[in-house]
Amino acid sequence: MLRKILFVLLILISMSAVFTGAAMITHPAGGILTLNPGLLTNSFFPDFFFPGILILMFVAVPSLFAVFFMAVNKKNQYRRAVWAGLLLTAWFIAQFLFIGSLHWTQAFLFAGAILATLISFQLNGKKLL
């Protein structure tokens, strides 16, 4: 049961990250996602292009790898899921530190990241590596 919950969580996280990253890259002003450019005031970024690349690299790709490894039932599938969850959790913490506030969808995804990390950790035999 936990495996199925983790698999669905990782699919949702992956899809969300791919869509968000691609939307930020193709519309760096934030228009398609109705993002306020003022959110980047305290960051290093002039627009949402580079954050979109970072989302794809550090959230979407690890999550997609974890989904793939779970789908084909590969060895170390849960280890990959642990790291995907940890990267997503770190992403949200960094995002909160730079932006200073969270939208309810971010809070929802952050809770999903924590849940995915904990489930992965449990399924991995409570081992990080």
N, C-alpha and C positions, 0 to 999 in steps of 0.2 A: 504494500500500500504506500509506504513512504517513497519507494522508488518511482511510482506513478505520479505522486504529488510533485516530487523533485523534477521529473521529466517535463511535466506540464508547466511548472514554474520557470524552468530554463527556456522552454520554447517561448513563453510569453515575454520573458526578459529579452531574449534574443531578437524577437520580432520588434519589440518596442525600441531596442537600441539600434537596429538596422534602419528602421523608419526614421527615428529621430536624427541619427547621424547623417543619413542621406539627405534629409530635409534641411539640416543645418548647412551642409556643404553646398547644396544646390540653391538655397535661399539664405545666404549668410547674414542678411539684415534681420532675419527672424520672422519674416512675414507669414510664411505658410504655417508656422507653429504659433503664431501671434506672440512671439517673444519680444519683450521690451529690451531694446539695446542698452538701456540704462542698467540692466542686470550685470553688465560687464564692466561697470564703472570701476570697481575695485579689483579687476583682474588684469592679466597681461594681454588680453585679447581685444583687438579693435572691433571684431565682429564675431559671428558664430561659426565661421568656416573651420578654424583650427579646433575649437571644441568638438565640432562634428566629427573630425578625423579622430580625435582622441576617444570619443564615444565608440566609434567603430573599432578602433584598435584595442582598447582596454575593457570594453564591455561586450560588444557584439561578438567579436572573434572568439574570445575565451568561452563565452556562453555557447556559441555555435559548435565549438570543438567538444564541449562537454555533452551537448545534445547528441552530436554524432557518435561519440564514444559510448554513450548510453544506448543509442539506437542499435548499434552493432554489438553491444555487450562486450566491449573490449576491457582488457585488464587495465587497471588504474582509472576506470571511468569515474569513480567517486572522488578520487584525488583531483581530477580535472574540474569536477563540479565544485569542490571545496575552493580551489583557487579562483574559479570564475566568480563564486559568491564573495570571496574576500576582495577581489578587484572591484566588484560592483559596490560593495560596502565602502571601500576606500574612496571610490569615485563620489559617492553621495556625501561622505564626510568632507572631502575637498570642496565639493560644490557648495555645501552649506557654509564652509569657512570663507569662500570667496564671495558668495552672493549674500549670505547673512539671513536668508529667509527660505522657506520651503513652501511650495504649492502642495495642495493635498495629493496630487498625483505623484509628486516626488516622495512624499511621506509614505504613500501606498507602495511604491516601488522599492523604497528603502526597507520597509517591513518585509517585502518579498525577498530582498537580497539577504537579509538576516535569516529568514526562514530557510532559504535555499542553502545558505552556509551551514546552518545547524543540522539540517537533514543530511546534507552531504557528509558532514563531520561524523554523524551517527552511522551512516551507511559505510563509511570508510573505516569503521572500527575504532572511532575516536582517535584517529591519527591524522596529523596534518600532512605528513609526507608519506 
